[in-house]
């Protein structure tokens, strides 16, 4: 009891002593606040360096859609591969990557568009355009809104997948070879990788613009079945599409014309014959084409079995059509000079143009 009173008196004396201290001057208070803030900052820096929170923050940024960009080369974030970040040139050039995993991470993170191509008739055919959604070991999980050629993508089919170009070391990469593992009705697809990443040219054949529309003539018939008679079609059925420009015209989207042509296909704008067949994507057609040969001063006829790869309405009755050539057909000898009305006269007018 005596001890208790002694302690209480002592504590009270100490408390009164603190209450009796005069207030600190302003400069002293400022100094103490600055000292405390400096100590806190030193503790925070020590904490980050000790526990590696900088690396954790960078790895979290990598998982988001906001990629770290660099004006030059690749950013290094330490020796650990887990924290490597895919970077892109400041001028919007190809992404720079350092490993297969970097490529896969970039494809999934950006939901990159991938062209799925199938070999057919000695050339590549675009079967689908998909978006990368995930990776499971060698499997690339993809989603799609629509398939260009559903019948070409059966399970087990070998495909070439082309994605936006990237830079790995000093080389370009934009493709891999795979197999269709599965394809679901809910617009999902799994492609199993069967090769390392490499580079494939997107266009197998170079496209050429048509400078003078008088030099090329086009007729197109849509086929109802695979069992067709070329002679009967040429003799008895009017073409669904006709492009026959007799006068020179500058490029004009409102005029039926050939946009570009290559060894593998052709793109054009056209109107469908009134009462004729409308051509849609994946329709098979017979395409008759005359190309003027200046060296021979005549039109060279071509008859081609082709497939429509795209058909898009442009308004005012115009449709943009793209065709892939599948195989050449034999032109009946008796039709070589009569596929178009006035074929010989057109050739003579091009061989001897009027002088102005």
MOPE-V597230 format. One record per residue. N is the residue number from 1. RES is the residue in three letters. D_LAST is the distance of its C-alpha to the last C-alpha in Angstrom with 1 decimal. Layout:
n=N res=RES d_last=D_LAST
n=N res=RES d_last=D_LAST
This chain:
n=1 res=UNK d_last=131.6
n=2 res=UNK d_last=132.4
n=3 res=UNK d_last=129.5
n=4 res=UNK d_last=127.2
n=5 res=UNK d_last=128.2
n=6 res=UNK d_last=127.8
n=7 res=UNK d_last=124.2
n=8 res=UNK d_last=123.3
n=9 res=UNK d_last=124.7
n=10 res=UNK d_last=122.8
n=11 res=UNK d_last=119.5
n=12 res=UNK d_last=120.1
n=13 res=UNK d_last=120.8
n=14 res=UNK d_last=117.6
n=15 res=UNK d_last=115.6
n=16 res=UNK d_last=117.2
n=17 res=UNK d_last=116.4
n=18 res=UNK d_last=112.6
n=19 res=UNK d_last=112.7
n=20 res=UNK d_last=114.4
n=21 res=UNK d_last=111.6
n=22 res=UNK d_last=109.8
n=23 res=UNK d_last=105.9
n=24 res=UNK d_last=103.6
n=25 res=UNK d_last=101.8
n=26 res=UNK d_last=98.1
n=27 res=UNK d_last=96.9
n=28 res=UNK d_last=99.0
n=29 res=UNK d_last=97.5
n=30 res=UNK d_last=94.0
n=31 res=UNK d_last=94.9
n=32 res=UNK d_last=96.3
n=33 res=UNK d_last=93.3
n=34 res=UNK d_last=90.9
n=35 res=UNK d_last=93.2
n=36 res=UNK d_last=93.1
n=37 res=UNK d_last=89.3
n=38 res=UNK d_last=89.0
n=39 res=UNK d_last=91.4
n=40 res=UNK d_last=89.5
n=41 res=UNK d_last=86.2
n=42 res=UNK d_last=87.8
n=43 res=UNK d_last=89.2
n=44 res=UNK d_last=85.8
n=45 res=UNK d_last=84.1
n=46 res=UNK d_last=86.9
n=47 res=UNK d_last=86.6
n=48 res=UNK d_last=82.9
n=49 res=UNK d_last=83.3
n=50 res=UNK d_last=86.3
n=51 res=UNK d_last=85.0
n=52 res=UNK d_last=81.2
n=53 res=UNK d_last=79.9
n=54 res=UNK d_last=76.8
n=55 res=UNK d_last=75.8
n=56 res=UNK d_last=76.5
n=57 res=UNK d_last=74.3
n=58 res=UNK d_last=71.4
n=59 res=UNK d_last=71.9
n=60 res=UNK d_last=71.8
n=61 res=UNK d_last=68.6
n=62 res=UNK d_last=67.1
n=63 res=UNK d_last=67.9
n=64 res=UNK d_last=66.1
n=65 res=UNK d_last=62.4
n=66 res=UNK d_last=62.4
n=67 res=UNK d_last=61.7
n=68 res=UNK d_last=62.6
n=69 res=UNK d_last=59.6
n=70 res=UNK d_last=59.4
n=71 res=UNK d_last=57.2
n=72 res=UNK d_last=57.6
n=73 res=UNK d_last=59.7
n=74 res=UNK d_last=62.1
n=75 res=UNK d_last=65.1
n=76 res=UNK d_last=68.5
n=77 res=UNK d_last=71.3
n=78 res=UNK d_last=74.0
n=79 res=UNK d_last=74.9
n=80 res=UNK d_last=75.3
n=81 res=UNK d_last=72.4
n=82 res=UNK d_last=73.2
n=83 res=UNK d_last=71.8
n=84 res=UNK d_last=68.5
n=85 res=UNK d_last=65.6
n=86 res=UNK d_last=62.0
n=87 res=UNK d_last=59.9
n=88 res=UNK d_last=56.2
n=89 res=UNK d_last=54.3
n=90 res=UNK d_last=54.0
n=91 res=UNK d_last=50.2
n=92 res=UNK d_last=50.2
n=93 res=UNK d_last=49.7
n=94 res=UNK d_last=51.4
n=95 res=UNK d_last=55.1
n=96 res=UNK d_last=57.5
n=97 res=UNK d_last=60.3
n=98 res=UNK d_last=63.2
n=99 res=UNK d_last=64.5
n=100 res=UNK d_last=63.9
n=101 res=UNK d_last=66.0
n=102 res=UNK d_last=63.8
n=103 res=UNK d_last=60.7
n=104 res=UNK d_last=62.5
n=105 res=UNK d_last=63.8
n=106 res=UNK d_last=60.4
n=107 res=UNK d_last=58.9
n=108 res=UNK d_last=61.7
n=109 res=UNK d_last=62.0
n=110 res=UNK d_last=58.3
n=111 res=UNK d_last=58.1
n=112 res=UNK d_last=55.1
n=113 res=UNK d_last=52.5
n=114 res=UNK d_last=52.7
n=115 res=UNK d_last=50.2
n=116 res=UNK d_last=52.3
n=117 res=UNK d_last=50.5
n=118 res=UNK d_last=51.6
n=119 res=UNK d_last=50.7
n=120 res=UNK d_last=49.3
n=121 res=UNK d_last=47.4
n=122 res=UNK d_last=47.2
n=123 res=UNK d_last=45.6
n=124 res=UNK d_last=46.7
n=125 res=UNK d_last=46.7
n=126 res=UNK d_last=47.3
n=127 res=UNK d_last=50.5
n=128 res=UNK d_last=51.5
n=129 res=UNK d_last=51.1
n=130 res=UNK d_last=54.6
n=131 res=UNK d_last=56.4
n=132 res=UNK d_last=59.2
n=133 res=UNK d_last=62.5
n=134 res=UNK d_last=65.3
n=135 res=UNK d_last=66.5
n=136 res=UNK d_last=69.6
n=137 res=UNK d_last=70.2
n=138 res=UNK d_last=67.4
n=139 res=UNK d_last=66.2
n=140 res=UNK d_last=63.3
n=141 res=UNK d_last=63.7
n=142 res=UNK d_last=60.5
n=143 res=UNK d_last=59.6
n=144 res=UNK d_last=56.5
n=145 res=UNK d_last=55.1
n=146 res=UNK d_last=53.3
n=147 res=UNK d_last=52.7
n=148 res=UNK d_last=49.3
n=149 res=UNK d_last=51.0
n=150 res=UNK d_last=54.7
n=151 res=UNK d_last=55.5
n=152 res=UNK d_last=54.4
n=153 res=UNK d_last=57.0
n=154 res=UNK d_last=60.3
n=155 res=UNK d_last=63.3
n=156 res=UNK d_last=63.3
n=157 res=UNK d_last=59.5
n=158 res=UNK d_last=58.3
n=159 res=UNK d_last=55.5
n=160 res=UNK d_last=53.6
n=161 res=UNK d_last=53.8
n=162 res=UNK d_last=51.2
n=163 res=UNK d_last=52.0
n=164 res=UNK d_last=50.6
n=165 res=UNK d_last=50.6
n=166 res=UNK d_last=53.7
n=167 res=UNK d_last=54.9
n=168 res=UNK d_last=58.1
n=169 res=UNK d_last=59.2
n=170 res=UNK d_last=56.1
n=171 res=UNK d_last=54.6
n=172 res=UNK d_last=52.4
n=173 res=UNK d_last=53.9
n=174 res=UNK d_last=52.3
n=175 res=UNK d_last=53.8
n=176 res=UNK d_last=56.8
n=177 res=UNK d_last=57.6
n=178 res=UNK d_last=59.9
n=179 res=UNK d_last=61.4
n=180 res=UNK d_last=61.5
n=181 res=UNK d_last=65.2
n=182 res=UNK d_last=65.1
n=183 res=UNK d_last=63.0
n=184 res=UNK d_last=64.6
n=185 res=UNK d_last=63.8
n=186 res=UNK d_last=64.1
n=187 res=UNK d_last=60.9
n=188 res=UNK d_last=62.5
n=189 res=UNK d_last=61.9
n=190 res=UNK d_last=63.7
n=191 res=UNK d_last=61.9
n=192 res=UNK d_last=64.2
n=193 res=UNK d_last=62.9
n=194 res=UNK d_last=63.1
n=195 res=UNK d_last=61.5
n=196 res=UNK d_last=61.4
n=197 res=UNK d_last=58.4
n=198 res=UNK d_last=55.4
n=199 res=UNK d_last=51.6
n=200 res=UNK d_last=49.1
n=201 res=UNK d_last=45.3
n=202 res=UNK d_last=44.2
n=203 res=UNK d_last=41.2
n=204 res=UNK d_last=41.8
n=205 res=UNK d_last=38.1
n=206 res=UNK d_last=35.3
n=207 res=UNK d_last=32.8
n=208 res=UNK d_last=29.0
n=209 res=UNK d_last=26.4
n=210 res=UNK d_last=23.5
n=211 res=UNK d_last=20.3
n=212 res=UNK d_last=18.1
n=213 res=UNK d_last=20.0
n=214 res=UNK d_last=18.2
n=215 res=UNK d_last=20.0
n=216 res=UNK d_last=23.4
n=217 res=UNK d_last=25.3
n=218 res=UNK d_last=28.8
n=219 res=UNK d_last=31.7
n=220 res=UNK d_last=35.2
n=221 res=UNK d_last=38.5
n=222 res=UNK d_last=41.6
n=223 res=UNK d_last=44.7
n=224 res=UNK d_last=48.0
n=225 res=UNK d_last=50.1
n=226 res=UNK d_last=50.0
n=227 res=UNK d_last=50.8
n=228 res=UNK d_last=47.5
n=229 res=UNK d_last=46.0
n=230 res=UNK d_last=42.4
n=231 res=UNK d_last=42.1
n=232 res=UNK d_last=43.5
n=233 res=UNK d_last=41.2
n=234 res=UNK d_last=38.0
n=235 res=UNK d_last=39.2
n=236 res=UNK d_last=40.8
n=237 res=UNK d_last=39.9
n=238 res=UNK d_last=36.8
n=239 res=UNK d_last=35.4
n=240 res=UNK d_last=36.6
n=241 res=UNK d_last=33.4
n=242 res=UNK d_last=29.9
n=243 res=UNK d_last=26.7
n=244 res=UNK d_last=23.6
n=245 res=UNK d_last=20.4
n=246 res=UNK d_last=17.6
n=247 res=UNK d_last=15.0
n=248 res=UNK d_last=14.4
n=249 res=UNK d_last=17.1
n=250 res=UNK d_last=18.7
n=251 res=UNK d_last=22.4
n=252 res=UNK d_last=24.2
n=253 res=UNK d_last=27.9
n=254 res=UNK d_last=27.8
n=255 res=UNK d_last=25.5
n=256 res=UNK d_last=26.9
n=257 res=UNK d_last=25.6
n=258 res=UNK d_last=27.0
n=259 res=UNK d_last=28.2
n=260 res=UNK d_last=29.4
n=261 res=UNK d_last=30.8
n=262 res=UNK d_last=33.3
n=263 res=UNK d_last=35.6
n=264 res=UNK d_last=38.1
n=265 res=UNK d_last=36.3
n=266 res=UNK d_last=33.4
n=267 res=UNK d_last=33.0
n=268 res=UNK d_last=30.9
n=269 res=UNK d_last=30.8
n=270 res=UNK d_last=31.2
n=271 res=UNK d_last=32.9
n=272 res=UNK d_last=35.6
n=273 res=UNK d_last=35.5
n=274 res=UNK d_last=37.7
n=275 res=UNK d_last=41.1
n=276 res=UNK d_last=40.2
n=277 res=UNK d_last=41.9
n=278 res=UNK d_last=41.5
n=279 res=UNK d_last=41.2
n=280 res=UNK d_last=43.6
n=281 res=UNK d_last=44.6
n=282 res=UNK d_last=46.3
n=283 res=UNK d_last=45.0
n=284 res=UNK d_last=44.3
n=285 res=UNK d_last=41.1
n=286 res=UNK d_last=39.2
n=287 res=UNK d_last=35.6
n=288 res=UNK d_last=33.1
n=289 res=UNK d_last=30.0
n=290 res=UNK d_last=27.0
n=291 res=UNK d_last=25.3
n=292 res=UNK d_last=22.3
n=293 res=UNK d_last=23.2
n=294 res=UNK d_last=20.3
n=295 res=UNK d_last=23.0
n=296 res=UNK d_last=24.0
n=297 res=UNK d_last=20.8
n=298 res=UNK d_last=22.9
n=299 res=UNK d_last=24.4
n=300 res=UNK d_last=27.9
n=301 res=UNK d_last=30.3
n=302 res=UNK d_last=33.0
n=303 res=UNK d_last=35.9
n=304 res=UNK d_last=37.9
n=305 res=UNK d_last=41.1
n=306 res=UNK d_last=40.8
n=307 res=UNK d_last=42.6
n=308 res=UNK d_last=41.4
n=309 res=UNK d_last=42.4
n=310 res=UNK d_last=41.3
n=311 res=UNK d_last=40.3
n=312 res=UNK d_last=39.9
n=313 res=UNK d_last=39.0
n=314 res=UNK d_last=36.4
n=315 res=UNK d_last=36.8
n=316 res=UNK d_last=34.9
n=317 res=UNK d_last=35.4
n=318 res=UNK d_last=33.7
n=319 res=UNK d_last=35.5
n=320 res=UNK d_last=35.0
n=321 res=UNK d_last=36.1
n=322 res=UNK d_last=37.0
n=323 res=UNK d_last=38.1
n=324 res=UNK d_last=40.0
n=325 res=UNK d_last=39.5
n=326 res=UNK d_last=43.0
n=327 res=UNK d_last=42.5
n=328 res=UNK d_last=40.1
n=329 res=UNK d_last=40.7
n=330 res=UNK d_last=40.2
n=331 res=UNK d_last=37.4
n=332 res=UNK d_last=38.8
n=333 res=UNK d_last=37.5
n=334 res=UNK d_last=36.8
n=335 res=UNK d_last=34.6
n=336 res=UNK d_last=32.4
n=337 res=UNK d_last=29.5
n=338 res=UNK d_last=30.3
n=339 res=UNK d_last=30.7
n=340 res=UNK d_last=27.6
n=341 res=UNK d_last=26.5
n=342 res=UNK d_last=23.5
n=343 res=UNK d_last=23.8
n=344 res=UNK d_last=22.8
n=345 res=UNK d_last=19.7
n=346 res=UNK d_last=18.5
n=347 res=UNK d_last=19.1
n=348 res=UNK d_last=17.1
n=349 res=UNK d_last=14.0
n=350 res=UNK d_last=14.4
n=351 res=UNK d_last=15.2
n=352 res=UNK d_last=12.2
n=353 res=UNK d_last=9.2
n=354 res=UNK d_last=6.4
n=355 res=UNK d_last=3.8
n=356 res=UNK d_last=0.0
